[in-house]
């Protein structure tokens, strides 16, 4: 296990950087150095977390030989320039997704990390999510039969990014999930996109492709007045529905309907446009409380301390970026 005396640094103390700090504290990391070029963010961080160490200059972290791990939580357009500096100074880096829209930049970071004997981890958090791990096991056991169709919907009302479209900000998560569940090459990529709020930034994306003969449809938007995080997997035997926001029943598994009831067999209760017709109650597996971010950061700290390979490393980030470019 990693030492609780491990010293780490956070670059970027906005919304996600704050989540990282909070989670590291819950993991009993005692020395956390924080840098942000926005002094107001640093002031707010210090008021929220009294024991963090505020750095006014980034050189304070670069020259600190006790800091071997740096979490870079800045906009996508800035990740490369920060990562390059810290890797050159022999620090392991955790890079929020997507690492870069430029595959060549990620390749440079991979080469640089190898030359300096440090590790890169990209923050594809869903691959450290116990629900997704459960779904993977269900698929491998063929409990759903042969997988025919997968649909992923990730929609919310903001935040609207300035440097990347909803494809890179939102669909990158879903593509990482697909790559985890169905290793293989994307075939016949197609997409539709809508540009509404900013020039050259697309707010709504729908991408479609085949992977291992499975039809995949991914829909994302940050102009949707409700938050949706759902995955539908249709097999030849059963259908799995994952609703991340349904904390009581996150996963439900339904039998494929072989015979739909006729009108005379349906109770009067269902003759209402607002009512769904439930043919048979689904199987609902039980889960204990999970914390994907905590599991992700614990995994990173442990693998760094033991010098073990990281699943979502630079090569994984590169593969996601190359696939996303097929829809740009």
N, C-alpha and C positions, 0 to 999 in steps of 0.2 A: 504493500500500500504506500501511497505517497506520504511524505512527511508533512505534518501540520505546520512545520517551520518553513515550508516552501514559500518563497517570495515570488509574487507575480505582479504584472503591470497591466493596466487597462488603458488602451488608447481609444478615446471617444466615449464620453459619458452622457450620451443621450438616452433615449428610451431603452434600447437593447443593452447598452453598456451598463445601465443601472441594474437591469435584470441579472447580468453577469456578476456584478459586484455583490448583489444581494445573495445570489446562489453560492458564490465562493465563501462568503461569510458563514452561510449555513453549513458549508463543508469544513468549517473551522480553519480556514486559511487566515492567518493572523496578520500577515504583512501584504497589503495591497496598495500599490502605487498607482495614482490616477493622473492622466493627462488629457486635456481637451483644449483646443485653441479658443473655445468660448469660455471666458472666465465665469460667466453666470452659471454654466453647467457645473464647473468645479465647485463654486460656492454652494450650489444646491446639493451636490454629492456630499460635501463635508457636513452640511447640516443634517443630512439623512443618515450618514454613516460616520460617526465620530472618530473611529480608529483608522480610517484610510489615510494614506499619506499623499498629500496633494503636491504635484510637480508643476512648477510654472514653466519649465523648459524641458523639452523632450530629451535633451542631452543628459539630464539627471538619470533617466532610465537607461539610456544607451551605455553610459559609463559605469552603471551599477553592476558589477560582476556577480552579485548575489541573485540578481533577477535573471532567471533562465527561461522564464515563460512569459509571453506577452500575448494578450487578447486584443485583437484589432477590430474595433466595432465602429468603423467609420463608413461613410457612403462608398458604394462600389468603385466609383471613379478615383478614390483616394487610397484604396487598399494596397495596390501594388507598390506605390512609392514608400509607404510605411513598412510594408513587409520586407522589401528589399533591404532597407537600412538595418532592421533588426536581425534578419537572417545573416547578413554580412558580419554582424557583431555577435554571432554564435548564440542566438536566442531562438528557442522553439516558439512557433507562432500558431495561434488559433485565429483563423481568418473567417469572418462572417461570410455567408453566401450572398450572392454569387461572387466568387473571388475576383473575377474579371470577365468582361465581355470579349477580351482579346486573348485567344488561346496561346499566342506566342509569349505573352507576359507570364502566364501560368507556367509554361514550359521553362522560362528563365528562372522562376522561383524554385521549381523542382530541382533544376540543375544546381542552383545556388545553395539550396538546403543540403544537397548531397555533398557538395564541396566543403561545406562548413560543418558537416556531421550533426545537423539539427533536423527536427521534424516539423512538418506542416500538417495541421488538421483544418479541414473546411467545415463550417458549422451547419451541416445538413442534419438538423436536430431530429427529424422524423425517423432516421435510421437508428436512433437510440430510444425510440418510443416503444414501450412494451406492447401496445395495441398493434403496432405495425409488425413487431416480431411475432405476435400471435397469429396475425393474418398470414405471414410467410409460412409458418408451420402448417396452418390449415391448407394452404395451397400445395405444399410439398407432400402432405399426406393424401392429397387428392380427395379430401372430404367434400369439395364442391364439384367434383368431377373434372372434366376438361374445361379449362377456362376459355370462354368465348369472347367476353366483352368486359372492359373496365372503364368506368367513368369517374372522373375526379372533379369536384367543384370547390373552388377556393375564392370566396367573394367577401368583400367588406366595404365599409364606407371610409375610405382613406386608410392610412396616410398615402398621399399622392407623392411619388418620388420625382426628383428633378433630374436625376442622371440616368435612370434606367426605366424601362417600360414595365408594365404588369407581367409581361412574359418572364423577365429576369427576376423581378422582385417576388412574384407569387408562384408562377408555374415552375420555377427552378426547384421548389420544394416537391411538387408533385412528380416532376421528372425524376428526381432522386429516389422517390418512393418506388416508381415503376422500375427503375434500374435495379433496385434492391429486390423487388418481388419477382421480376422477370428478366434475368440477365440475358442480353442479346442485343442485336442491332436494330435500330429504328428503320423501318421501310415505309415507303410511300408517304412521306411527311406532307401535310397540308395545313393551312391555317387561314383564319379570318381575324382581322384586328380593327379596332376603332380608336381614332385619335380625337379627343374631345376637349381636354383641359389645357394641353400644352402642345406646342409645335414639336414634332418629331418624337413625342412620348405617347405611346399607345396605352390607353386606360383599360381596355377590354380585349381579351385574347381568347380565341378558341383554337386548339391545335388537335390534329387527328393523325394517327399513324398506326402501323402494325408493328408488333414485336412478338416474335415466336408464334405467329399466326393469331395472336390476340389483337382484337380491335381496341384501341385506346382513344378516349376522348377526354381532353383536359380543358376546363373552362375557368377563367380567372377574371376578376374585375375588382377595382378599388372604387367603383362608383355604384355600389350595390348597398342600399340602405339597411340591409341586414347582414349579420355575419354568418357565413356558411363554410363549414369544413366537412365535406362528405366524400366518401369513396363507395362506389357501387361495383361489386365484382359478380358477374353472372357466369356460373358454370353450367355444365350439362346436367348436373344433379340438384344443385342448390344455389341460392343467391345470398351473398354477404353484403350487409350494409354497415359501414362504419361512419358514425356521426360523432366527431370529436367533441362537440359541444353538449352532447347528451351524456352527462356524467353518471347517470344511473344505469343507462343501457347503451354504452358506446358502440357495442357490436351486436348485431342481430343477424341470425342465419335463418333463411326461409327455404322451404321446399319449393322446387319448381312446380308451377301449376300444370297439372296434366289434364284436368277437366274443370272448366270454369262453370259455376252453378248457373242454372237457367233462372229466369225472372221469377218463376213460381217457387223456386227453392230458397230465394233470398228473403229473409225476414223484413217486415215493413220498416223496421228501424233503419235499414240501409237505403230506403228510397228517399234520399236527401242528398242534394249535390255536394254538401259540405262533408259528408261522411265517406270514409274509405271503407272498402269491403275487405274484411279480414277472413280469409279462407281457413287458415290454420295459424295458431300462435307460433311465433318464431322461437328458436332456441337462443337463449341469452346467456352467454358465458359470464361468469363473475370475475371481477378484478379487484385487487386491493388498490389503494390510492397510489397513483404514479406521479412522477415528476421528471419528465423527459430532459429538461435542461440540467437538472441535478445529475441525472444518470450520464448525460453527455459530458459534462465537465469532470465528473468523477473518473470516467473512462479516459479522458485526455490526460489528467494528472497522473493517473495510475500507469498508463502506457508510457508516458515520458519518464517516470521514475524507474520503470523496469526496462526501458529502452526497447519496447515492443512496437511492432508495426501498427499503424492506425488505419482503420477501414476507410474513413472519408479523408484520405490524404490528398496531396496535391494531384496525384494521378486521377483520383475520383473527381475532384473539382474540374480537372481538364476535360474529362469525358462528358460531364454535364454541360460545360460551356460549348463543347463541339456539337453536342446534340441540340442545344438551344439555338445555336447559329443557323441550324437548318430551318428554323421558323422565323428568323429575323427579316 
